[in-house]
Amino acid sequence: MKVRKLLEIQSKFEELESKKIISDKDLITKFSDSLHVPSNVTGKNANSVFNSVIQRLSKSAKKSLVD
């Protein structure tokens, strides 16, 4: 039973991989590093700090995923 399920998963994975238009690496590197929240929602200073944190996390994650 387990072997059959693993074969089904592998088959589905290969099917999805063959349909990809863009590689995972390209998608990761081209994805935006920032998230903009309107200042009337968070306040100007909070938005700046939030974006700074998001950008650092995004760049760190990209570096570890791509390398």
Summary of the structure (lengths in Angstrom):
residues: 67
radius of gyration: 18.9
end to end distance: 37.0
largest distance: 56.7
contacts: 130
relative contact order: 0.11
helix: 76%
strand: 0%
